[in-house]
Amino acid sequence: MNGYAPSVTVEGREIDFLILALTLVSCAVLALVFALILLYMVRYRAESGVTRGAPGRKTWRFEISWTAATLAVFFVLFIWGGNLYVRLFQPPADALQIYVVGKQWMWKVEHQGGQREINALHIPINRPIQLVMTSEDVIHDFSVPAFRIKHDVLPGRYQSLWFQVETPGTFELFCTQLCGVGHYSMTGEVVAMSQPEFETWLAGGAAPGEREDMATAGKALFAARGCSGCHGEGGVGGSSATTGVSAPALAGLFGRLVRLQTGATVTADERFIRDCILTPDKAPIAGYPRIMPSFSGQISEEDVLRLIAYIKSLRSGSRT
Amino acid sequence: MTHTSAQVSYLDDGHTLRSWLLTTDHKRIAILYIVAITFFFFAGGFAAFLIRYNLISPKGLIGSAETYNRLFSMHGILMVWFFLVPAVPVTLGNFLAPLMLGARDLAFPRLNLLSWYLFMAAGVVALYAVVGGGVDTGWTFYTPLTSFYSQGHVVAAVAAIFIAGFSSIATGLNFIVSIHKLRAPGMTWYKMPVFLWSLYATSVILVLATPVLAMTLLLLVFERLFGIGVFDPAIGGDPLLFQHLFWFYSHPAVYVMILPGFGVISEIIPAFSRKELFGYKFVVWASIAIAVIGFLVWGHHMFVAGASLYSALVFSLLSYMVAVPSAIKVFNWIGTMHNGYIRFDAPMLYAIGFIGLFATGGLTGLFLAALAADVHLTQTYFVVAHFHYVMVGGMVSAYFAGLHFWWPKMTGRLYPEMWGRAGAIIIFVGFNLTFFPQFLLGYLGMPRRYFAYPQHFEALNLLSSGGALILAVGYLLPLGYLTWSLFYGARASANPWGATGLEWTTPSPPPTENFAVTPIVTKAPYQYRRAEAVER
């Protein structure tokens, strides 16, 4: 078919199978509807002398039957679609994380090694890839039809999208959420390559030494932005004895449960760390004074991602 | 006007402009509305035509993405708020509700006129926004794009919808009170035609949902004009909040658009099958069920928007639930045709076309309610095709079916039958040619709202644009022959279709007072005698 691309992910093929089942169900119902209408149009046309059955029969048996049949089919479709959907959005723990920032009207990608690209995303095949995505301005949507997958990319939040591609190739990338005049031009490509080719690609471009990986860049920011002044070198945490102020330890923070002053407990994920940097007053941490300044408007989305990469790299007790 | 005799038709009760613009007669107000929404339909349709013209070439033919975005925004805004939402209630509903109830007028005739003026005021503001350069946000006004990033006349467009909302609320209120209080003696709830039940269900949605839209738009304007952070996260807002509030109105609004269409079809199928409506109570309660469950499915517009994963499961299940009553209706219409004496006048052809197109639109809705399938299909042309099958294929066909069916009653003239049938068939064919290729485009991944697109989508787009040309002819035909019939059509008898319903007991066109004597209802609706001879 014109422009048809078979899915290159396992989940994409499962989605295709679901769509095929939906198509078959729809065609069966439509065939029934059109066949009955056409049959009745011919058989019961006013001029036709065919005998009509006795009028005024009870109708509720029919009503209950087709209502029950419809409900049963719908319930199967619901379970099928829901089950697959939940799996589609649960990234495996070992997924390779890549950071994506959308802005009017381009996609900016940064790999953990610090490699950056615009309107392109290079990935290895046969390895789960998790995109951590945010937007600098309006809502965008990262959509790759060949993977049968998409998700909105919102400002002020991190959205996650994962996939594992089986076949090397170049696939279309679209923004599918209206984001302004240049919406149609916010396209790009996803290039899937074998692991050795991917490693060669990662190593290309800037000479080694010129490029910092994201965590290293984050470490420099951590010092330059004054984070280490309170949170200590290597994010070990501060107290009146060490840094002069009481500040929570950041080493080993990622993924841990954190108690807030409201009594609620939240998991320290990317979004939590982002909120702590940009809007620290929104959810103050239990046991610490509210002295963290807001970095809102003073630090780019990319730098926030680098700081997060750095904080994620800090293991508790380690000093890097 | 108090001294006019019962025999003077409402059309002859005054010929001055003043007698029209200051009328409180529901029938004249209906005509005023028909003129207005016909204008908006063709204005919105013209925008659609330019959209299809642009998409003939992968590079875009109208030269500027900004113009393109403004065109599809204008198309959506005009069609949704100035055609689809009001279409059947304010025209056929306004004209027929008192006649079907056996009443002199709606409960609040002056409120009815006020709602027309509100609608026109809203229309003028909308046209100001369009002429002033338009908006490029889409009809959905998603934030924060609309809050700060969009350059167009957002505030004017939003104000137009805000004002139109009050017109909707006034109309809905009028119908609810009229149906409760003005039913003729003997007309119990279960003796009401399904059209009135549909209007009732529609009105409940209008009255409950429209205020939410008004508040949402007001918040949007506060944010845009005064920088109060509600939706833009950069100033402390929540971008998803807008989508929740917007769809809390806009999904029920979809049922505002389609429920009156169900009502029209439920009148026409029995009339042309010479048979009682199959499963009256099921059809009636299906409308009520749709109106209730329709309030609980808004989240299905947000399956990939970043709302909670598990809330999506609930919204998916509820979306399937709301589809059940629609399926029940389709089966009942077909059941009505069984054992009938079917005639194929234009209203019936439009109604049969409606069933086919609506069934297709409804079934493709199942794709979008199935969560994982929605992930691939949403925000592509699949969605565009799906809702056009329901809204245009379904709703506009139902409106045309009703317009032809009650045209003799409203105007006292018969439309030319062969032209009517030709129109119904051309619209059916043109519609399918325009929108079926868009299902395929969507599955292949073509995103919505793209001014230019990759080369490999070209063939299907060309097919769709070709279909649009046929569809345009199909829509212009009725404009031509219906207008012609106003002057040259044969005079209609009181009941040219031999249909049941109190509206057919009045002369065509009805006198200002509707009924010389208040009718008394003893029979259930749709008591058709079989194969009775019908004289025009």
HADDOCK unambig.tbl for C-alpha pairs under 7 A between the chains (distance, minus, plus):
assign (segid A and resid 2 and name CA) (segid B and resid 456 and name CA) 6.21 0.50 0.50
assign (segid A and resid 3 and name CA) (segid B and resid 444 and name CA) 6.81 0.50 0.50
assign (segid A and resid 3 and name CA) (segid B and resid 456 and name CA) 5.09 0.50 0.50
assign (segid A and resid 3 and name CA) (segid B and resid 457 and name CA) 6.64 0.50 0.50
assign (segid A and resid 4 and name CA) (segid B and resid 444 and name CA) 5.92 0.50 0.50
assign (segid A and resid 15 and name CA) (segid B and resid 372 and name CA) 6.29 0.50 0.50
assign (segid A and resid 15 and name CA) (segid B and resid 373 and name CA) 5.79 0.50 0.50
assign (segid A and resid 18 and name CA) (segid B and resid 373 and name CA) 6.76 0.50 0.50
assign (segid A and resid 19 and name CA) (segid B and resid 367 and name CA) 6.90 0.50 0.50
assign (segid A and resid 19 and name CA) (segid B and resid 373 and name CA) 6.15 0.50 0.50
assign (segid A and resid 22 and name CA) (segid B and resid 367 and name CA) 6.32 0.50 0.50
assign (segid A and resid 26 and name CA) (segid B and resid 363 and name CA) 5.74 0.50 0.50
assign (segid A and resid 34 and name CA) (segid B and resid 356 and name CA) 6.99 0.50 0.50
assign (segid A and resid 37 and name CA) (segid B and resid 334 and name CA) 6.54 0.50 0.50
assign (segid A and resid 40 and name CA) (segid B and resid 337 and name CA) 6.39 0.50 0.50
assign (segid A and resid 40 and name CA) (segid B and resid 338 and name CA) 6.03 0.50 0.50
assign (segid A and resid 41 and name CA) (segid B and resid 342 and name CA) 6.66 0.50 0.50
assign (segid A and resid 44 and name CA) (segid B and resid 339 and name CA) 6.04 0.50 0.50
assign (segid A and resid 44 and name CA) (segid B and resid 340 and name CA) 5.56 0.50 0.50
assign (segid A and resid 44 and name CA) (segid B and resid 341 and name CA) 5.43 0.50 0.50
assign (segid A and resid 44 and name CA) (segid B and resid 342 and name CA) 5.85 0.50 0.50
assign (segid A and resid 45 and name CA) (segid B and resid 341 and name CA) 5.36 0.50 0.50
assign (segid A and resid 45 and name CA) (segid B and resid 342 and name CA) 4.37 0.50 0.50
assign (segid A and resid 45 and name CA) (segid B and resid 343 and name CA) 6.17 0.50 0.50
assign (segid A and resid 46 and name CA) (segid B and resid 341 and name CA) 4.06 0.50 0.50
assign (segid A and resid 46 and name CA) (segid B and resid 342 and name CA) 4.76 0.50 0.50
assign (segid A and resid 46 and name CA) (segid B and resid 343 and name CA) 5.69 0.50 0.50
assign (segid A and resid 46 and name CA) (segid B and resid 531 and name CA) 6.98 0.50 0.50
assign (segid A and resid 52 and name CA) (segid B and resid 339 and name CA) 4.98 0.50 0.50
assign (segid A and resid 53 and name CA) (segid B and resid 339 and name CA) 6.38 0.50 0.50
assign (segid A and resid 59 and name CA) (segid B and resid 279 and name CA) 5.99 0.50 0.50
assign (segid A and resid 67 and name CA) (segid B and resid 324 and name CA) 6.84 0.50 0.50
assign (segid A and resid 67 and name CA) (segid B and resid 328 and name CA) 6.46 0.50 0.50
assign (segid A and resid 70 and name CA) (segid B and resid 324 and name CA) 6.56 0.50 0.50
assign (segid A and resid 71 and name CA) (segid B and resid 324 and name CA) 6.80 0.50 0.50
assign (segid A and resid 74 and name CA) (segid B and resid 320 and name CA) 6.07 0.50 0.50
assign (segid A and resid 77 and name CA) (segid B and resid 370 and name CA) 6.40 0.50 0.50
assign (segid A and resid 78 and name CA) (segid B and resid 316 and name CA) 6.77 0.50 0.50
assign (segid A and resid 78 and name CA) (segid B and resid 317 and name CA) 6.16 0.50 0.50
assign (segid A and resid 78 and name CA) (segid B and resid 370 and name CA) 5.74 0.50 0.50
assign (segid A and resid 81 and name CA) (segid B and resid 370 and name CA) 4.61 0.50 0.50
assign (segid A and resid 81 and name CA) (segid B and resid 371 and name CA) 4.86 0.50 0.50
assign (segid A and resid 81 and name CA) (segid B and resid 372 and name CA) 4.94 0.50 0.50
assign (segid A and resid 81 and name CA) (segid B and resid 373 and name CA) 6.68 0.50 0.50
assign (segid A and resid 82 and name CA) (segid B and resid 313 and name CA) 6.04 0.50 0.50
assign (segid A and resid 82 and name CA) (segid B and resid 370 and name CA) 6.78 0.50 0.50
assign (segid A and resid 82 and name CA) (segid B and resid 371 and name CA) 5.41 0.50 0.50
assign (segid A and resid 82 and name CA) (segid B and resid 372 and name CA) 6.57 0.50 0.50
assign (segid A and resid 84 and name CA) (segid B and resid 372 and name CA) 5.77 0.50 0.50
assign (segid A and resid 85 and name CA) (segid B and resid 371 and name CA) 5.66 0.50 0.50
assign (segid A and resid 85 and name CA) (segid B and resid 372 and name CA) 4.43 0.50 0.50
assign (segid A and resid 86 and name CA) (segid B and resid 309 and name CA) 6.99 0.50 0.50
assign (segid A and resid 138 and name CA) (segid B and resid 144 and name CA) 5.38 0.50 0.50
assign (segid A and resid 138 and name CA) (segid B and resid 145 and name CA) 5.25 0.50 0.50
assign (segid A and resid 145 and name CA) (segid B and resid 376 and name CA) 6.82 0.50 0.50
assign (segid A and resid 145 and name CA) (segid B and resid 445 and name CA) 5.10 0.50 0.50
assign (segid A and resid 148 and name CA) (segid B and resid 376 and name CA) 4.70 0.50 0.50
assign (segid A and resid 149 and name CA) (segid B and resid 375 and name CA) 5.77 0.50 0.50
assign (segid A and resid 149 and name CA) (segid B and resid 376 and name CA) 5.25 0.50 0.50
assign (segid A and resid 150 and name CA) (segid B and resid 304 and name CA) 6.98 0.50 0.50
assign (segid A and resid 150 and name CA) (segid B and resid 375 and name CA) 6.09 0.50 0.50
assign (segid A and resid 150 and name CA) (segid B and resid 376 and name CA) 6.64 0.50 0.50
assign (segid A and resid 151 and name CA) (segid B and resid 304 and name CA) 4.92 0.50 0.50
assign (segid A and resid 151 and name CA) (segid B and resid 305 and name CA) 6.48 0.50 0.50
assign (segid A and resid 152 and name CA) (segid B and resid 304 and name CA) 5.91 0.50 0.50
assign (segid A and resid 152 and name CA) (segid B and resid 305 and name CA) 4.99 0.50 0.50
assign (segid A and resid 152 and name CA) (segid B and resid 306 and name CA) 6.55 0.50 0.50
assign (segid A and resid 155 and name CA) (segid B and resid 233 and name CA) 6.58 0.50 0.50
assign (segid A and resid 156 and name CA) (segid B and resid 233 and name CA) 5.67 0.50 0.50
assign (segid A and resid 159 and name CA) (segid B and resid 306 and name CA) 6.86 0.50 0.50
assign (segid A and resid 176 and name CA) (segid B and resid 379 and name CA) 5.90 0.50 0.50
assign (segid A and resid 176 and name CA) (segid B and resid 447 and name CA) 5.57 0.50 0.50
assign (segid A and resid 176 and name CA) (segid B and resid 448 and name CA) 6.89 0.50 0.50
assign (segid A and resid 177 and name CA) (segid B and resid 379 and name CA) 6.99 0.50 0.50
assign (segid A and resid 178 and name CA) (segid B and resid 449 and name CA) 6.77 0.50 0.50
assign (segid A and resid 179 and name CA) (segid B and resid 145 and name CA) 6.41 0.50 0.50
assign (segid A and resid 180 and name CA) (segid B and resid 150 and name CA) 6.80 0.50 0.50
assign (segid A and resid 181 and name CA) (segid B and resid 65 and name CA) 6.00 0.50 0.50
assign (segid A and resid 181 and name CA) (segid B and resid 66 and name CA) 5.37 0.50 0.50
assign (segid A and resid 181 and name CA) (segid B and resid 69 and name CA) 6.83 0.50 0.50
assign (segid A and resid 183 and name CA) (segid B and resid 450 and name CA) 6.90 0.50 0.50
assign (segid A and resid 184 and name CA) (segid B and resid 450 and name CA) 4.60 0.50 0.50
assign (segid A and resid 184 and name CA) (segid B and resid 451 and name CA) 5.82 0.50 0.50
assign (segid A and resid 184 and name CA) (segid B and resid 452 and name CA) 6.22 0.50 0.50
